[in-house]
């Protein structure tokens, strides 16, 4: 059985998640686990569920290696975990080349590509930090606009209607912590 796993880092990336699911379905996945959570998160419940769902002979399919792991070490750990279950991993989007970790050559290529992706991510973070430092020095950096504080009135109005804090967070697209912060329950 082919089991798909799709992930985007933020809830804003709906089209990316849908595109991954489409590609996984087109490649024969019978079940697809999806989540919108940072790859660096230590708790990815849908990935855990997908791995738990795997049975000997099954194959986990992802569109790109960075959808599965954020570092080479993490990717190799997951590949070993999948292999230990008697399963394989297929990565689809490698510019026309599908990598199947049941072959040693594909495993080598996947390891190299993961290392390159990790390197690119580190370089990008370095450039971003330099840009932020420059903007701060010039007095132009304001930081990310707070999402929950801008919706304090809406949060309070919904709570006054008796709506649960979890539901308020869902409706407004903010975290539960943001709801508590807007209500003055959590201090920065």
Long-range contacts (C-beta under 8 A, 24 or more apart in sequence): 1-30, 1-31, 1-55, 1-57, 1-58, 1-59, 2-27, 2-28, 2-29, 2-30, 2-58, 2-59, 2-61, 2-90, 3-29, 3-30, 3-31, 3-32, 3-33, 3-50, 3-53, 3-54, 3-58, 3-59, 3-60, 3-61, 4-29, 4-31, 4-32, 4-33, 4-50, 4-60, 4-61, 4-62, 5-32, 5-33, 5-34, 5-46, 5-47, 5-50, 5-60, 5-61, 5-62, 5-67, 5-68, 6-32, 6-33, 6-34, 6-35, 6-62, 6-63, 6-67, 7-34, 7-35, 7-36, 7-37, 7-39, 7-44, 7-46, 7-47, 7-67, 7-68, 8-36, 9-36, 9-37, 9-38, 9-39, 10-36, 10-38, 11-36, 11-173, 19-63, 20-63, 20-67, 23-63, 23-92, 23-93, 24-61, 24-62, 24-63, 24-92, 27-61, 27-90, 27-92, 28-61, 29-61, 39-66, 39-67, 39-68, 39-69, 39-70, 40-70, 51-78, 51-81, 51-82, 51-85, 54-82, 54-85, 54-87, 55-85, 55-86, 55-87, 56-85, 56-86, 56-87, 57-86, 57-87, 58-85, 58-87, 58-88, 59-87, 59-88, 59-89, 59-90, 59-100, 60-87, 60-88, 60-89, 60-90, 61-89, 61-90, 61-91, 61-92, 62-89, 62-90, 62-91, 62-92, 63-91, 63-92, 63-93, 64-91, 64-92, 64-93, 64-94, 65-91, 65-110, 65-113, 65-114, 65-117, 66-117, 69-114, 70-118, 70-121, 71-114, 71-118, 72-111, 72-114, 72-115, 72-118, 75-110, 75-111, 75-114, 76-111, 76-114, 79-107, 79-110, 147-173, 147-174, 147-178, 148-172, 148-174, 148-175, 148-177, 148-178, 148-179, 148-181, 148-182, 149-181, 149-182, 151-182, 152-182, 155-179, 155-182, 155-183, 156-182, 156-183, 159-183
